[in-house]
Amino acid sequence: MSSITSAELNYLVFRYLHESGFTHSAFSLGYEAGINKCPIDGNMVPPGALITFVQKGLQYVEMEANLSNSDTDVDDDFSFLQPLDLITKDVHQLRQMIREKKRNLQKEKDKESDREHELERGRVREKERLERQERQEKQERQERQERQERQERQERQERQEKEKEREKEKEREKDKDRLEKDKEREKQHDDQIDTEMTTDQEDIVAVKHDENGVSGGPEPMDISTSSTFQACEIPSSDVTILEGHTSEVCACAWSPAGSLLASGSGDSTARIWTIADGTCRSSVQNGPSNVLVLKHVKGRTNEKSKDVTTLDWNGDGTLLATGSYDGQARIWSTNGELRSTLSKHKGPIFSLKWNRKGDYLLTGSCDKTAIVWDVKTEEWKQQFEFHAGPTLDVDWRNNVSFATSSTDNMIYVCKIGENRPIKTFSGHQGEVNCVKWDPTGQLLASCSDDITAKIWSMKQEKYLHDLREHAKEIYTIRWSPTGPVHHLIQQ
């Protein structure tokens, strides 16, 4: 490669001075160097030629200094060297400077990498801490919610227990009142009680056969009678005691087909007792040979939500229906087999009755409704929602119509297929505890907490008779099924 001559260099310096505005310096150099005698054509030299020449030389030196031992590995970044370093130092010194700066730069990169790693580890630790905190908070929320739910369940159970206890207390008060009345009757066994009932002949005409009703019923009879009752003591040898229930017995009923007695208790069971003719106290045993236990709850038998509150045999005595505090009606065979469980009521069942044909079962509940069940299909046929309070009692008039009573003081006569009552009886001033049709299906007896019993006729709105001999609430009432007149028994 040829070298630049002094004349060429002088001309480049002259052009630089002239282009940079150093006119006097350019004149002096041109005069002393004889630029005007130089063979160089100034038109061929571009402006800034000296600067370009020097810059390329510096770049060459910088590249030479950045070459490694292999002379092939050149750093892409030549920013380690300053122009003054390139001018004042040789290649060896420049290479030492570059190595030193690279080491420092690598240290900085390592430190920066360590900082990045530390920051990343910090972010990971923070993320883990937040996740742990979130899991802990979630667990605490779940625990609080579970505690709240347990507390609410406990409060509900306590309220239910208190409600049941109030119901039991009310029943105990009623039982106490009945016992007091019995004692009063025993003390006054020499007194005679005369009851006289007179009915209008229009109300005891022959009963027309209902298109879906009962045929062949007894002829209507006068309901006016005067009877004398005298208390008597039954010898203990003539008393049979049936033991086995572990809580109060709420209901009992004789089978119409044989010597079977059904009982329902607060111990969540019903029992079917076989009472042989001539049974005496000493011969009654509580073994499997003479009693069937119908359990309404598996396992323990003291669960109060399964209290057996009512029961009834069908007409031929082959099936027993029970109602319980859990709102379910159950149908059992005489051998203790559970045939059906009928569930739709939303409250305890207080009363249930079979119709005479035995194809329908009627239930009345605390949920203010009465339901007619089709026994064959085990489905509810119709629900009657007329009362404003719990339905206390129900009684069939015939195979398709019936009466219901309630705490709302009202009595409704309903019919399957009808959406409204076919008859409404209002006149009681307290809860109507019991209703019962006479054998003709034309007269309805009712008793109430208002200390009265009333006789109603399907032919008029107002009651026929208002019986006011009792001194306290009347809880149950029954017609005599036989006799020259209809005797009415009240308790």
C-alpha positions in Angstrom: 0.0 0.0 0.0 1.5 3.4 -1.0 2.0 6.1 1.6 0.6 9.7 1.5 3.2 12.3 0.5 4.0 15.4 2.4 2.6 17.6 -0.5 -0.7 15.7 -0.4 -0.8 16.0 3.4 0.0 19.7 3.2 -2.7 20.2 0.6 -5.3 18.4 2.8 -4.3 20.5 5.8 -4.5 23.7 3.6 -8.0 22.7 2.5 -9.0 22.0 6.1 -7.8 25.4 7.3 -9.4 27.2 4.4 -12.7 25.3 4.8 -12.6 25.9 8.6 -12.3 29.7 8.1 -8.6 30.0 9.2 -7.8 32.2 6.2 -4.5 33.7 7.5 -3.2 30.3 8.6 -4.2 28.8 5.3 -2.3 31.6 3.4 0.8 31.2 5.5 0.8 27.4 5.0 0.1 27.8 1.3 2.9 30.3 0.9 5.5 28.3 2.9 4.5 24.9 1.5 4.1 26.1 -2.1 0.6 24.9 -2.5 0.2 26.9 -5.6 2.9 24.8 -7.2 1.3 21.5 -6.1 0.1 19.3 -9.0 -3.0 18.3 -7.1 -6.3 19.3 -8.8 -8.3 20.9 -6.0 -11.5 20.1 -7.8 -10.9 16.4 -7.3 -10.5 16.7 -3.5 -13.9 16.6 -1.8 -14.7 19.0 1.2 -13.6 17.6 4.6 -11.1 15.2 3.1 -8.7 15.6 6.0 -11.3 14.9 8.6 -12.4 11.8 6.6 -8.9 10.6 6.3 -8.1 11.0 10.0 -11.4 9.4 11.0 -10.7 6.3 8.9 -7.2 6.1 10.4 -8.7 6.2 13.9 -11.2 3.5 13.0 -8.3 1.3 11.7 -6.4 1.7 14.9 -9.4 1.0 17.0 -10.2 -2.2 15.0 -6.5 -3.3 15.4 -6.7 -2.7 19.1 -9.9 -4.7 19.4 -8.5 -7.8 17.6 -8.0 -10.8 19.9 -5.1 -13.2 19.8 -6.8 -15.2 17.0 -7.1 -12.0 15.0 -10.6 -13.1 14.0 -12.7 -12.3 17.1 -13.6 -8.6 16.8 -15.9 -7.0 19.4 -18.9 -5.5 17.7 -18.9 -2.7 20.3 -15.9 -0.3 19.8 -17.2 2.2 22.3 -14.4 1.3 24.8 -11.9 3.8 23.3 -12.0 7.5 23.0 -10.4 9.4 20.0 -7.8 10.9 22.3 -6.8 7.4 23.4 -6.4 6.3 19.8 -4.1 9.2 19.1 -2.0 9.1 22.2 -1.5 5.4 22.9 -0.2 2.5 20.9 -2.0 -0.7 20.1 -0.7 -2.7 23.1 -1.9 0.0 25.5 -5.2 0.2 23.7 -5.7 -3.5 24.0 -4.9 -3.5 27.8 -7.5 -0.7 28.2 -10.0 -2.7 26.2 -9.5 -5.8 28.3 -9.7 -3.8 31.5 -12.9 -2.1 30.4 -14.4 -5.5 29.3 -13.6 -7.0 32.7 -15.3 -4.0 34.4 -18.2 -4.3 32.1 -18.6 -8.0 32.7 -18.5 -7.3 36.5 -21.2 -4.8 36.0 -23.2 -7.2 33.9 -22.7 -9.9 36.6 -23.8 -7.5 39.3 -26.8 -6.5 37.2 -27.6 -10.2 36.6 -27.3 -10.9 40.3 -29.6 -8.0 41.0 -32.1 -9.2 38.5 -31.9 -12.7 40.0 -32.4 -11.3 43.5 -35.3 -9.2 42.3 -36.8 -12.3 40.6 -36.3 -14.3 43.8 -37.9 -11.4 45.7 -40.9 -11.4 43.3 -41.2 -15.2 43.6 -41.1 -14.9 47.4 -43.6 -12.1 47.4 -45.9 -14.0 45.1 -45.7 -17.1 47.4 -46.3 -14.9 50.4 -49.4 -13.4 48.7 -50.6 -16.8 47.7 -50.1 -18.1 51.3 -51.9 -15.0 52.6 -54.8 -15.5 50.1 -55.1 -19.2 51.0 -55.0 -18.3 54.7 -57.7 -15.7 54.2 -59.8 -18.0 52.2 -59.5 -20.7 54.8 -60.4 -18.2 57.5 -63.4 -17.1 55.5 -64.5 -20.7 55.1 -64.0 -21.4 58.8 -66.0 -18.2 59.6 -68.7 -19.3 57.2 -68.8 -22.8 58.6 -68.9 -21.5 62.2 -71.8 -19.2 61.2 -73.6 -22.0 59.5 -73.1 -24.3 62.5 -74.3 -21.5 64.7 -77.4 -20.9 62.5 -78.1 -24.7 62.5 -77.8 -24.8 66.2 -80.1 -21.8 66.6 -82.6 -23.4 64.3 -82.5 -26.6 66.2 -82.9 -24.7 69.5 -85.9 -22.9 68.0 -87.4 -26.1 66.8 -86.8 -27.8 70.2 -88.4 -24.8 71.9 -91.3 -25.0 69.5 -91.7 -28.7 70.1 -91.4 -28.2 73.9 -94.1 -25.5 73.7 -96.3 -28.0 71.7 -95.6 -30.7 74.3 -96.3 -28.3 77.1 -99.6 -27.4 75.5 -100.5 -31.0 75.1 -99.6 -31.7 78.7 -101.8 -28.8 79.8 -104.6 -30.2 77.8 -104.0 -33.7 79.3 -103.9 -32.1 82.8 -107.2 -30.4 82.1 -108.8 -33.6 80.9 -107.5 -35.4 84.0 -108.9 -32.7 86.2 -112.3 -33.0 84.5 -112.2 -36.8 85.0 -111.5 -36.3 88.7 -114.4 -33.9 89.0 -116.7 -36.4 87.3 -115.5 -39.1 89.7 -116.2 -36.9 92.7 -119.6 -36.1 91.4 -120.5 -39.6 90.3 -123.8 -39.3 92.0 -124.8 -36.3 89.8 -126.7 -37.0 86.7 -126.0 -35.3 83.4 -128.9 -34.7 81.2 -128.3 -33.9 77.5 -131.1 -33.1 75.3 -130.8 -32.4 71.6 -133.7 -31.7 69.3 -133.4 -31.5 65.5 -135.7 -30.3 62.9 -137.4 -33.1 61.0 -136.3 -31.5 57.7 -132.6 -32.2 58.7 -133.2 -35.9 59.2 -134.9 -36.8 55.9 -133.6 -39.9 54.1 -130.1 -39.3 52.7 -130.0 -39.2 48.9 -127.3 -41.3 47.4 -124.4 -39.1 46.3 -123.3 -39.9 42.8 -119.9 -40.8 44.2 -121.0 -41.3 47.8 -122.0 -44.1 50.1 -125.0 -46.3 49.5 -126.7 -48.4 52.0 -126.1 -46.2 55.0 -128.2 -46.1 58.2 -131.5 -44.3 58.1 -131.5 -40.8 59.6 -132.8 -40.7 63.2 -133.8 -38.1 65.8 -130.8 -36.6 67.6 -132.8 -35.6 70.7 -131.9 -37.7 73.8 -131.6 -37.6 77.5 -129.0 -40.0 79.0 -127.7 -40.6 82.5 -124.1 -41.3 83.0 -122.7 -42.7 86.3 -119.0 -43.2 87.0 -118.0 -46.7 88.0 -114.7 -48.2 89.0 -113.1 -51.0 86.9 -111.3 -53.7 88.8 -107.6 -53.9 88.2 -108.1 -57.5 87.2 -110.1 -56.4 84.2 -107.4 -53.9 83.0 -104.8 -54.9 80.4 -101.7 -52.7 80.4 -99.7 -52.6 77.2 -96.1 -51.6 77.9 -93.4 -51.0 75.3 -93.5 -47.3 74.2 -90.7 -45.2 75.6 -92.6 -41.8 75.3 -96.1 -40.5 75.5 -98.8 -42.3 73.5 -100.5 -39.8 71.2 -103.1 -42.0 69.4 -104.7 -45.4 69.3 -107.3 -47.2 67.2 -108.9 -50.6 67.0 -108.8 -52.5 63.8 -112.3 -53.1 62.4 -111.4 -56.6 61.3 -110.0 -58.2 64.3 -108.5 -58.0 67.8 -105.7 -55.7 66.7 -105.0 -52.4 68.4 -102.7 -49.7 66.9 -100.9 -47.1 69.0 -98.7 -44.1 68.0 -96.1 -42.5 70.3 -93.6 -39.7 70.7 -90.9 -42.4 70.6 -91.1 -42.3 66.8 -92.9 -45.7 66.6 -96.3 -47.1 66.1 -97.2 -50.5 67.4 -99.8 -53.1 66.4 -100.9 -55.1 69.5 -102.6 -58.5 69.2 -105.3 -58.5 72.0 -106.6 -62.0 72.5 -110.1 -62.5 73.9 -110.0 -62.9 77.7 -106.5 -61.3 78.0 -105.8 -60.2 81.5 -103.1 -58.0 83.0 -100.9 -60.9 84.1 -100.9 -62.6 80.6 -99.7 -59.6 78.6 -96.1 -59.9 77.4 -94.0 -57.4 75.5 -92.4 -59.9 73.2 -92.5 -60.2 69.4 -95.4 -62.7 69.7 -98.0 -60.0 70.5 -96.7 -56.7 69.2 -95.3 -55.3 66.0 -93.1 -52.2 66.2 -93.4 -49.8 63.2 -90.3 -47.7 63.3 -90.6 -44.3 61.7 -86.9 -43.5 61.9 -83.9 -45.8 61.6 -81.7 -46.4 64.6 -82.6 -44.3 67.7 -86.3 -44.0 68.4 -86.4 -40.7 70.3 -86.1 -38.3 67.4 -88.9 -35.8 68.1 -89.4 -34.9 64.4 -90.8 -38.4 63.8 -93.5 -38.3 66.6 -96.4 -40.4 65.4 -99.3 -37.9 65.9 -102.3 -39.8 64.4 -103.2 -43.1 62.8 -106.3 -44.8 61.2 -107.2 -48.3 59.9 -108.8 -48.7 56.5 -112.4 -50.1 56.3 -111.4 -53.8 56.1 -108.6 -53.6 58.6 -105.9 -54.7 56.2 -103.9 -51.4 56.1 -102.9 -48.9 58.8 -102.0 -45.3 58.0 -99.9 -43.2 60.3 -99.1 -39.5 60.3 -96.0 -38.0 62.0 -94.4 -34.8 63.0 -92.0 -34.9 59.9 -95.0 -34.2 57.6 -95.1 -37.7 56.1 -97.9 -40.2 56.0 -97.0 -43.9 55.9 -99.1 -46.9 55.1 -98.4 -50.3 56.8 -99.7 -53.8 56.4 -100.9 -55.8 59.4 -97.6 -57.7 59.5 -95.7 -54.5 60.0 -94.4 -54.0 56.4 -94.1 -50.4 55.2 -96.2 -50.2 52.0 -96.0 -46.5 51.1 -94.5 -43.2 52.2 -96.5 -40.1 51.2 -94.5 -36.9 51.2 -95.8 -33.4 50.2 -96.8 -31.7 53.4 -94.4 -29.0 54.7 -95.4 -29.4 58.4 -96.5 -32.0 60.9 -99.6 -34.1 60.1 -102.3 -33.6 62.8 -105.0 -35.8 61.4 -105.6 -38.5 58.7 -108.6 -40.6 57.7 -109.4 -43.3 55.1 -112.5 -43.0 53.1 -115.0 -45.8 53.4 -114.1 -47.3 50.0 -110.4 -47.4 51.0 -109.0 -45.9 47.8 -108.3 -42.4 49.2 -106.4 -41.2 52.3 -107.1 -37.7 53.6 -104.4 -35.8 55.7 -104.5 -32.5 57.5 -101.3 -30.6 58.4 -99.8 -27.7 60.2 -98.9 -26.3 56.8 -102.6 -25.1 56.6 -103.6 -27.6 53.9 -105.4 -30.9 53.5 -104.3 -33.5 50.8 -106.3 -36.4 49.3 -103.9 -39.2 48.3 -104.6 -41.9 45.7 -103.5 -45.0 47.7 -103.2 -47.2 44.6 -100.8 -44.9 42.7 -99.2 -43.5 45.9 -99.6 -40.0 44.5 -101.4 -37.0 45.8 -104.7 -36.4 43.9 -105.6 -32.9 45.2 -104.3 -30.4 47.7 -106.9 -28.1 49.4 -105.5 -24.7 50.6 -108.4 -22.9 52.2 -107.5 -22.4 55.8 -105.5 -19.5 57.2 -104.1 -21.6 60.1 -102.9 -25.2 60.7 -105.5 -27.9 59.8 -106.3 -29.7 63.1 -108.8 -32.3 62.0 -110.4 -33.9 58.9 -113.3 -36.3 58.4 -114.9 -37.9 55.3 -118.6 -37.3 54.7 -118.6 -39.9 51.9 -116.1 -41.3 49.5 -115.5 -38.0 47.7 -116.3 -35.1 50.1 -115.1 -34.3 53.6 -114.8 -31.6 56.3 -111.7 -29.8 57.6 -111.2 -27.7 60.8 -108.5 -25.3 61.7 -107.0 -22.9 64.2 -108.6 -20.1 62.1 -112.0 -21.0 63.7 -113.4 -22.1 60.3 -114.9 -25.4 59.0 -114.8 -26.1 55.3 -116.7 -28.9 53.5 -114.7 -29.9 50.4 -115.2 -32.2 47.4 -112.6 -33.9 45.2 -112.4 -32.0 41.9 -113.8 -28.8 43.3 -111.4 -25.8 43.7 -113.6 -24.0 46.3 -115.4 -25.3 49.4 -118.9 -26.6 48.7 -119.9 -25.4 52.2 -118.4 -23.1 54.8 -119.4 -23.1 58.5 -118.4 -20.2 60.7 -119.5 -19.6 64.2 -116.8 -20.9 66.6 -114.8 -18.2 68.4 -111.8 -20.4 69.0 -109.7 -23.2 67.4 -111.9 -26.0 66.1 -110.2 -29.1 67.4 -112.4 -31.9 66.0 -115.1 -32.4 63.4 -117.2 -35.6 62.9 -120.0 -36.5 60.5 -123.1 -38.4 61.7 -123.8 -41.7 60.0 -126.2 -40.1 57.5 -123.6 -37.5 56.3 -126.1 -34.7 56.8 -125.1 -33.5 60.2 -121.6 -32.4 61.3 -120.5 -32.1 64.9 -117.6 -29.8 65.9 -115.9 -28.9 69.1 -113.7 -25.9 69.9 -111.5 -24.1 72.4 -114.4 -21.7 72.8 -115.9 -24.3 75.2 -118.8 -25.2 72.8 -119.8 -28.0 70.6 -122.0 -27.3 67.6 -124.2 -29.3 65.3 -124.3 -28.1 61.6 -126.6 -29.1 58.7 -125.7 -29.1 55.1 -129.0 -27.4 54.4 -128.3 -24.2 56.2 -125.4 -21.8 57.1 -125.9 -21.4 60.8 -125.4 -24.1 63.3 -128.5 -26.1 64.4 -127.4 -26.6 68.0 -124.9 -24.8 70.3 -123.9 -27.1 73.2 -122.5 -25.2 76.1 -122.3 -27.5 79.1 -118.5 -27.8 79.3 -116.4 -25.5 81.5 -113.2 -25.6 79.4 -112.0 -26.4 76.0 -113.4 -29.4 74.1 -110.8 -31.5 72.3 -112.7 -34.4 70.7 -116.3 -35.4 69.8 -117.9 -38.6 68.5 -121.3 -39.8 67.3 -122.7 -43.1 68.4 -122.9 -45.5 65.4 -126.0 -47.3 66.7 -129.1 -46.9 68.8 -132.6 -45.4 68.3 -131.0 -41.9 68.3 -127.6 -40.4 67.6 -125.8 -40.0 70.8 -123.1 -37.3 70.8 -120.1 -37.9 73.1 -117.9 -34.9 73.9 -114.6 -34.6 75.8 
